Amino acid sequence: MLTLSSIHASIGGSRILRGVDLTVPDGQLCCLMGRNGVGKTSTLRSIVGLFKTDSGKITLEGKDITRLAPEDRARQGLAYVPQGRDIFPFLTVEENLLLGATARGIKTSGKLDRIFTLFPIIKEFLPRKGGMLSGGQQQQLAIARALLTEPKVLILDEPTEGIQPNVIDQIGDALKILRSEDKMSILLVEQYLDFCRELADVFYIMDRGTVVAEGGVKDLTDAVVKEFLTV
Ligand SMILES: Nc1ncnc2c1ncn2[C@@H]1O[C@H](COP(=O)(O)OP(=O)(O)OP(=O)(O)O)[C@@H](O)[C@H]1O
């Protein structure tokens, strides 16, 4: 579905990504892992066009999107939920929810019931200001907003960060449903090992700007964790 081949990128002369190769298979959930500062967020940003690559190729369903602007990549089917979630605190939950889709002229009627099934709390809180939501609720809202744009690949940066365990479970359940029922491809940067082991079909581990381990989730053994993820 989504493929990165030999992606290199740098900031002010320092090389941040050094030949990243990664594939998100069709309808599967891929976890991208690694210690702090190894280039995970930069990889996601390079995929969605927010971090300019020096060389390499990014394809979506076989189509080369390497040189497309971020909005065109979104139109081709990429939706990105960044680490900060980007919820507007003074807009209502409903306004936040509809923002992305409406800005791109995508109709939302008929799609909201699906969102409310996945994240019931959003329906309940529609009139509230976004800033009144807890971190976990904001994360659910940000994912819901991304889903309304009908992505082919949903890209999430650390959705469990700073979120209480019961909401992590709800987010995990929603991602499982999206994969199994909607056949959505999902790419997740995640530090929370148990979450990855429970959800992922495939994993990649980065170190110093490149992929150092990868495989099916059964290959994410304690030995691999010890070698590449333990601080
Ligand atoms: N705007 C920037 N200016 C300078 N260096 C940057 C910038 N953004 C990222 N870096 C550097 O690039 C490297 C990779 O950062 P990145 O955020 O992609 O890593 P990460 O694996 O996502 O880390 P974390 O888990 O801490 O979010 C780090 O060494 C970081 O300091």
The ligand as an ORCA input file, in Angstrom:
! r2SCAN-3c Opt
* xyz 0 1
  N      13.568     20.878     13.543
  C      14.662     20.196     13.895
  N      15.856     20.809     13.986
  C      16.964     20.127     14.323
  N      16.975     18.823     14.606
  C      15.817     18.153     14.551
  C      14.595     18.792     14.199
  N      13.606     17.872     14.208
  C      14.191     16.702     14.563
  N      15.512     16.880     14.780
  C      16.454     15.841     15.168
  O      16.262     14.733     14.327
  C      16.413     13.519     15.040
  C      15.194     12.661     14.840
  O      14.080     13.287     15.467
  P      12.640     12.608     15.468
  O      11.710     13.533     16.177
  O      12.285     12.201     14.089
  O      12.919     11.317     16.339
  P      11.881     10.363     17.069
  O      12.428      8.995     16.910
  O      10.510     10.599     16.588
  O      12.027     10.806     18.568
  P      10.935     10.900     19.742
  O      10.605      9.496     20.101
  O      11.705     11.588     20.824
  O       9.787     11.688     19.238
  C      16.663     13.893     16.497
  O      18.034     13.799     16.747
  C      16.188     15.311     16.578
  O      16.941     16.022     17.530
*
